[in-house]
Amino acid sequence: MLKKNSKIFLAGHGGLVGSAILRQLKKKGFKNIIFATRSKLDLTNQQKVTNFLKKNRPKFIIIAAAKVGGIYSNNKYKGEFIYENLMIQSNLIHSAYLSGVKNIIFLGSSCVYPRLCKQPIKESYLLQGDLEKTNDAYAIAKIAGIKMCESYNNQYGTNYKCLMPTNTFGPNDNYHELNSHFFPALIRKIHKVKTQNKKNLSLWGNGLAKREIIYVDDIARACIFFMNKKIKESVINIGTGKDYTIKDYAKLILKIIIPNKKIKIIYDLSKPNGTPRKVLDVSLAKRYGWKSKTNLKDAILKTYKSYLNSK
Ligand SMILES: NC(=O)c1ccc[n+]([C@@H]2O[C@H](COP(=O)([O-])OP(=O)(O)OC[C@H]3O[C@@H](n4cnc5c(N)ncnc54)[C@H](OP(=O)(O)O)[C@@H]3O)[C@@H](O)[C@H]2O)c1
């Protein structure tokens, strides 16, 4: 049972998801949170991870550390993506087991489901079809992490759970020109339209592809909720269960960032649309009593403010 003084090791506390989990744990009054920067504890180093866990003996571990990126970097740096993710998660999961840690939350991702999945995507669709080629190295590593959690639960009776978040956004996101995900990239582009006083916003494809997004504080709440929940499944989708077109998101962000000016959206039809629809079936999480609660408009506003502060 999770208590306010339970020792929790949060791996990846400086990232988009990790920093939101840290904020949420502190807000909820958890007092015994441990974390380490990469320079102190490189999670790809097995010996260091084992020593750290044996010395600190946390009761719970949240794995929000990973090598993460958008299509471009996933496709270009496949070697780094597969190696670093396999090492980080294997070191943490195996050393956790050796150190007697019974409870882990491991973050998977909706993008490890098959490319042409039936929609909405149920947990049972994992490994039921071919993966998206551009991120298959990342996906294979993540799937190995999921299977590792399941296998340890099976053989050793541990309680290792994998949450599968949909596209996530919020403070501390990555807005890099080449490495960012679609939603922070949209915020960056629209901010550029504003600061350069442009009249048009150019988008890839016809804008009709549908995507689901979730605010990072909802993911953080889900981690704490499921850390404290006895459940029999080890894979749980975390999303809003609602999807909107890229065009809808662009219009909403335009309204928030450039409220008093009419900006024309130009669709670059020479560029791909991507998968027509990607949305998670979140009925399992709902059955356990969890659902997302953040208002999209408020979340975008908070995210944009933090983007401006980080510049
Ligand atoms: N972002 C999304 O849309 C999304 C959606 C679904 C699932 N997820 C999952 O959520 C998790 C976190 O993603 P994120 O978006 O928060 O990523 P992120 O912002 O890139 O954060 C990753 C964190 O991991 C740390 N890290 C990476 N390699 C490390 C190493 N070798 N040793 C120590 N620390 C290391 C990074 O530390 P540094 O600060 O030193 O780099 C950073 O704090 C991932 O498992 C991802 O698959 C994310």
The ligand as an SDF file (V2000), in Angstrom:
LIG
                    3D

 48 52  0  0  0  0  0  0  0  0999 V2000
    5.9270   12.4750  -24.7160 N   0  0  0  0  0  0  0  0  0  0  0  0
    4.9100   11.7400  -25.1070 C   0  0  0  0  0  0  0  0  0  0  0  0
    4.0730   12.1630  -25.9210 O   0  0  0  0  0  0  0  0  0  0  0  0
    4.7390   10.3390  -24.5660 C   0  0  0  0  0  0  0  0  0  0  0  0
    3.6010    9.6230  -24.9920 C   0  0  0  0  0  0  0  0  0  0  0  0
    3.4440    8.3290  -24.5410 C   0  0  0  0  0  0  0  0  0  0  0  0
    4.3680    7.7670  -23.6830 C   0  0  0  0  0  0  0  0  0  0  0  0
    5.4440    8.4600  -23.2830 N   0  0  0  0  0  0  0  0  0  0  0  0
    6.4210    7.7710  -22.4160 C   0  0  0  0  0  0  0  0  0  0  0  0
    6.6920    8.4960  -21.2400 O   0  0  0  0  0  0  0  0  0  0  0  0
    8.0530    8.2850  -20.8540 C   0  0  0  0  0  0  0  0  0  0  0  0
    8.7200    9.6420  -20.6360 C   0  0  0  0  0  0  0  0  0  0  0  0
    8.6570   10.3760  -21.8580 O   0  0  0  0  0  0  0  0  0  0  0  0
    8.9300   11.9450  -21.8860 P   0  0  0  0  0  0  0  0  0  0  0  0
    8.1720   12.4810  -23.0290 O   0  0  0  0  0  0  0  0  0  0  0  0
    8.7670   12.5350  -20.5220 O   0  0  0  0  0  0  0  0  0  0  0  0
   10.4830   11.9530  -22.2880 O   0  0  0  0  0  0  0  0  0  0  0  0
   11.5790   13.0820  -22.0070 P   0  0  0  0  0  0  0  0  0  0  0  0
   10.9400   14.4020  -21.7870 O   0  0  0  0  0  0  0  0  0  0  0  0
   12.5940   12.9470  -23.0840 O   0  0  0  0  0  0  0  0  0  0  0  0
   12.2370   12.6170  -20.6130 O   0  0  0  0  0  0  0  0  0  0  0  0
   13.0060   11.4700  -20.5210 C   0  0  0  0  0  0  0  0  0  0  0  0
   13.7820   11.4980  -19.2210 C   0  0  0  0  0  0  0  0  0  0  0  0
   14.6140   10.3230  -19.1790 O   0  0  0  0  0  0  0  0  0  0  0  0
   15.9150   10.7010  -18.7690 C   0  0  0  0  0  0  0  0  0  0  0  0
   16.9170    9.7920  -19.3310 N   0  0  0  0  0  0  0  0  0  0  0  0
   17.0460    9.3720  -20.6150 C   0  0  0  0  0  0  0  0  0  0  0  0
   18.1130    8.5670  -20.7390 N   0  0  0  0  0  0  0  0  0  0  0  0
   18.6770    8.4730  -19.5020 C   0  0  0  0  0  0  0  0  0  0  0  0
   19.8080    7.7930  -18.9730 C   0  0  0  0  0  0  0  0  0  0  0  0
   20.5850    7.0290  -19.7580 N   0  0  0  0  0  0  0  0  0  0  0  0
   20.0880    7.9190  -17.6720 N   0  0  0  0  0  0  0  0  0  0  0  0
   19.3300    8.7030  -16.8570 C   0  0  0  0  0  0  0  0  0  0  0  0
   18.2290    9.3670  -17.2940 N   0  0  0  0  0  0  0  0  0  0  0  0
   17.9200    9.2560  -18.5910 C   0  0  0  0  0  0  0  0  0  0  0  0
   16.0920   12.0960  -19.3560 C   0  0  0  0  0  0  0  0  0  0  0  0
   17.1370   12.7130  -18.6820 O   0  0  0  0  0  0  0  0  0  0  0  0
   17.9410   13.9500  -19.3110 P   0  0  0  0  0  0  0  0  0  0  0  0
   17.1580   15.1370  -18.8430 O   0  0  0  0  0  0  0  0  0  0  0  0
   19.2900   13.8450  -18.7310 O   0  0  0  0  0  0  0  0  0  0  0  0
   17.9080   13.7930  -20.8090 O   0  0  0  0  0  0  0  0  0  0  0  0
   14.7160   12.6940  -19.0660 C   0  0  0  0  0  0  0  0  0  0  0  0
   14.6370   13.1640  -17.7440 O   0  0  0  0  0  0  0  0  0  0  0  0
    8.6910    7.4510  -21.9640 C   0  0  0  0  0  0  0  0  0  0  0  0
    8.7420    6.1050  -21.5700 O   0  0  0  0  0  0  0  0  0  0  0  0
    7.7360    7.5960  -23.1310 C   0  0  0  0  0  0  0  0  0  0  0  0
    7.7130    6.4540  -23.9410 O   0  0  0  0  0  0  0  0  0  0  0  0
    5.6630    9.7450  -23.6870 C   0  0  0  0  0  0  0  0  0  0  0  0
  1  2  1  0
  2  3  2  0
  2  4  1  0
  4  5  1  0
  4 48  2  0
  5  6  2  0
  6  7  1  0
  7  8  2  0
  8  9  1  0
  8 48  1  0
  9 10  1  0
  9 46  1  0
 10 11  1  0
 11 12  1  0
 11 44  1  0
 12 13  1  0
 13 14  1  0
 14 15  2  0
 14 16  1  0
 14 17  1  0
 17 18  1  0
 18 19  2  0
 18 20  1  0
 18 21  1  0
 21 22  1  0
 22 23  1  0
 23 24  1  0
 23 42  1  0
 24 25  1  0
 25 26  1  0
 25 36  1  0
 26 27  1  0
 26 35  1  0
 27 28  2  0
 28 29  1  0
 29 30  1  0
 29 35  2  0
 30 31  1  0
 30 32  2  0
 32 33  1  0
 33 34  2  0
 34 35  1  0
 36 37  1  0
 36 42  1  0
 37 38  1  0
 38 39  2  0
 38 40  1  0
 38 41  1  0
 42 43  1  0
 44 45  1  0
 44 46  1  0
 46 47  1  0
M  CHG  2   8   1  16  -1
M  END
$$$$
